[in-house]
Each structure stands twice: as structure tokens, then as C-alpha cells.
Amino acid sequence: MSISTDTAGPLVESAPSPGRTWLKSLAGRRWFRRLVVWSFLAAVYQVVAYIVGPFYLPTLQAIIGGAIDLGRDGSLTTMASALVQMVIGFALSIVVGIPLGVAMGASRLVDYVLGFYVKGMFVTSLIAVLPLLIIVFGFGLAYRVSVVFLFAVFFIILNTAAGVRDVDPQLVAMGRAFGASRWRRAATITLPSALPFAIAGIRIGLANAFGGMILAELWIARDFGQIMLGLAYNRDLPKFLALLVIVTLLASFSAAGLKAFEKWLTPWSRSTRDR
Amino acid sequence: MPEPNHTPTPSDGSAFLEVRNVNKTFTHARNKSARMQALKDVSFTMKPGTFLSIVGPSGCGKSTLLRLIDGLQTADSGEILIGGRPVRGPGLDRGLVFQSPNLLPWRTAIGNVGFGLESLGIRGAEKTKRAKALLDTVGLADFADFYPSQLSGGMQQRVGLARALAIDPAMLLMDEPFAAVDAQTKLVLQEELERIWLLDEKSVVFITHDVDEAIFLSDVVLVMSKSPGEIIDTVTVDFPRPRNFDIRGSAEFAALVRRLLDALRHTRPAGAFE
């Protein structure tokens, strides 16, 4: 068989106009495109902020000043402890969600027993459950962890279960034909096949964990929640928006981190290889 | 290794593979009264070291027959014996090559070739050594660390062949392995397969709908009719080996093609679920 080693370029190639190529190659870079778009958006925001005035929108420099103030008055430390509680809840949702998802995907019986509750909770508005959680757990760590857990876990369970069910039956037949036991088929065929699904579930779960964390804090209006509400009531917009930006950045970076982790974990995956 | 014998003989006790009066009927998943007889009273025997092809129209049950021989499915009635022992399920004495390569996407070429070896308890350096040797045999020595998605269809099929050969089975079962590769690659793969087969002349059951392919590769060609699949003709091919491209132009080759096509032409039209 001929192994294609076609390295020649296209037959027809337009001559690059000299002097413009650096701009073209720069325009092809992702970071450059982002820089252009974000600078533009920031400029638009700044102009609007000047027009409507500080009562409605603080300027960019005011927001940066707000961020510095947040650091000085200890708000960020309070936020960090809220984040730690979120991480605990999120980690718990992974530790519980993945095995449950695998069990539900692999066993009809488990799916029959648990599927009803999982799907029921999935479509229930979890916000409605918050008062109950406060009654049960109080205002402490257990409450916050349980909210984050509930916000994240169902995506992880259902996605993992879907991944396990999605395994290519032909690959399973291959495993049988080549003498792999049930357990080895599970370890070498089913689980790797479900992995991208599980990770997708974890990514959606993470976004929801952030949302759950904020909501849990706002509901009890203590610690971090108290800070957020206080800033809103006092109309301290520079600090409020700075807080918003920091939380958004944290969520974005952790999502990007998960994406990088997925890429590293599943180098075969087509969806992540080219991006 | 028994003496190579490229001609079929009727059941005389020395048969390696014996298929006896095998029937298989599929029932529609929802409509239980809708049935389709895939195989009807199929019988044949095969001596060890024979390259046997089964040709038939699509949906004639030839792939089903192969899965029965591999033990992935069971027959409704009849018996399949390998070396005198009935097939009870898949075993490492048979190496299966699928129509779509069915490689594990998360394993590199060499990892896929090693899959069956792990079932034999061969791991570590010994596994790597054997898998490498097999990749070399199929001409993919330089692609050991490539993932299937980075390989062409023909290359993936070579990996599938190497995986089946790696467990050193007594018998190779091939289910239309070249059906999905382009015509040029197919010709190359056919010649490669013959070269590899001549290394140790394993018993091969090769499923195809390509008459030229069956004649080029085989010692014996069985012709199956359309559903229900029955064996309607047995053709012996005795071109000397190794065969080369030129035999395809010979009058004998043309006569065999003609005979097989004629047999296929007279098979009944497609009967789906009745």
C-alpha cells in the first residue's frame, strides 16, 4: 500500500503581497483576534460608561480600583473561602457522580432504581430546594457544599451514563472476539469510550457549581453573600463589577483548565485535537 | 504444520473446520412474527491450511456464518466443529478481522495489535516485541505510535489484520475486510494478504461479495444464495502461488469469474422480513 507522504503545497498559489504578510499572519493568531475584539468591547464600554455617568456604570479604571479595594478590605479572602467550599462540593459531585453514572449506564437495574430520582431531580428547580437545605444543614459548610453538589452532580451522572450506553457495540464484540473478560472489556473499551462524555458532564457541572455557589451565598446573606448583597444595596458599583469580573475570570480559567485536562487525557479525541 | 493442500476434500475426518446443517433465523426486535432466515442448512468442511472464501450477495447471511464460526453468535440448529471440537464461544484460536476495522480509538496502532495478546497473558516487553513484529509484517512498522484516526482506512485495516495475527490463531476469520477501501488499495491489500498468508498458511475463512477478490485469494470459493443463505456452488481455484496481478487477465481467471457470477445471478432476489 502506498503511504501518502504528500507534502507538496497547493498547485495554484497566489503570490503574497510583500509587506502585508506579517499583518496576515498576525490576524490568523487567536490571541491577536481576541485582543482586537476585547479591546474594542472595552473601548465601547468605556465610552458608554462616560456617557451614562458613574451612577449607572463605573469606568474601567474605577473597576480596577474597586478590585484593589476588594483585596484590601479582605473581601477576596472571604470569596476564597467560599471558593474552597465550592471546590469541596464540586469534587464530591465528581467522586459520587462518575461511579453512579457508570453504574446507571452499565446496569439496567440500577438505572431502573435510581434513574427516576436522578432525572426527577435533574428537571426540578434546585433553587426551590434551597430553603429545605438551609433547614436541614443550617448556614455552614455542609449547606454550601450540598448546594454546589446538587447543582453539579446530575449533569455528571447523566452524561457519564449516556457515555457508557453510547459505547460502540462493534467494539464490545471485538473485545469478546479477542478474549477480553467482562471486566477487561469494561476497563479497556467501555470506560475510555465514556470518558469524553464524563468530562463534558464535569465541564457543565463546573459552570453550574459556580452558579450554585453564588446562589447559596446570596440566599443566606452571610460571609461572601453578605459582601455581594452589601455592595449591591450600597450601590458600590466599582467593587461590585470588579467582583463579578473576578468570579467570571475564575470560572473561565477553570473551564479552560478542564479543557486542557481533557485534551491531555484523551489525545485520540478528534473534537479536541484540532482546537 | 500439515502439508499444504489447496484443494477441498469431502468430509474424510481430516477436516479442520466442519459446518454441519447450520440454521439461523433472526426475529424482528419489535414484531416477533417477522422472521428472516439468514442461513438454511449450511454445511461444508475445510482442510487445515486452506484459504476458503464465501461469496454471496449483500444480506445473504455470510457475515452471520462467520460470526457463528467465531462464536459471537450461536446457531439455532446444526453444529460447527473446529479441530473436532464444537464452537462454544469466541476463542483465541480464531483471529477475527472485521469489515470496519473496529480499532480502539484511544489506543495507538501498536496498542491495538497488543489487545489480543493481553488476553493470552502476554504483557510488557514481550507484548511490545510481538506487536511490533506484526506491525512490521503488515508494513506499518513506522506507524506504531499513530492513533487510528491518524491512519488511512487501508492502514487501519492492516492494523486489524495484525491484531488478528498477533494471537497466532490456528484460523483467520475475515469479514469483508477490504469492502470499504478504495479499489487501488484493495488490489495492494489482496496481494499483501496472500504474501502474509503464505508465511504460515493458516486456515482462512474469508467473506466477500467481490468475485475477483475471492478467486485471486482462495483455494476454494463457496457461493451463497440470497436469503435464506444456502451454499449453491463450490469452486476450486488452483492457480499456483504466489499469485500475481497477471493471473487476473488470464482466460482461466475470466472463466472462473464467469462461473461465479453466473451462480450468483441465479440466486433468488432479496427477501427481507416476511
Contacts between the chains, C-beta under 8 A, distances in Angstrom:
chain1	res1	chain2	res2	distance
A	1	B	139	6.6
A	1	B	154	5.2
A	1	B	155	7.1
A	1	B	158	7.2
A	1	B	185	5.7
A	1	B	188	4.7
A	1	B	189	6.4
A	1	B	192	7.0
A	2	B	188	7.4
A	3	B	142	8.0
A	3	B	143	8.0
A	3	B	155	7.4
A	4	B	152	6.9
A	168	B	102	7.9
A	170	B	98	7.0
A	170	B	100	6.7
A	170	B	102	5.1
A	171	B	102	5.9
A	171	B	104	6.6
A	173	B	72	5.7
A	173	B	102	7.6
A	174	B	96	7.6
A	174	B	98	6.7
A	174	B	102	4.4
A	174	B	115	8.0
A	175	B	115	7.9
A	176	B	72	6.2
A	176	B	90	5.1
A	177	B	70	5.7
A	177	B	72	6.0
A	177	B	90	4.8
A	177	B	94	7.8
A	177	B	96	4.3
A	178	B	90	7.6
A	178	B	92	7.3
A	178	B	96	7.5
A	178	B	115	5.5
A	178	B	116	4.1
A	178	B	119	5.8
A	178	B	163	7.2
A	178	B	167	7.1
A	179	B	90	6.6
A	179	B	91	7.0
A	179	B	92	4.8
A	179	B	116	6.5
A	179	B	119	3.4
A	179	B	120	7.5
A	179	B	167	7.8
A	180	B	115	7.5
A	180	B	118	7.6
A	180	B	119	5.8
A	184	B	118	7.4
A	184	B	119	7.6
A	188	B	104	7.0
A	188	B	115	7.4
A	189	B	104	6.7
A	192	B	104	7.2
A	192	B	106	4.4
A	193	B	106	7.9
A	195	B	106	7.9
A	266	B	106	6.9
A	267	B	147	7.2
A	268	B	105	4.8
A	268	B	106	4.7
A	268	B	107	7.8
A	268	B	147	4.5
A	268	B	148	7.6
A	268	B	149	6.3
A	269	B	105	7.8
A	270	B	149	5.7
A	273	B	149	7.8
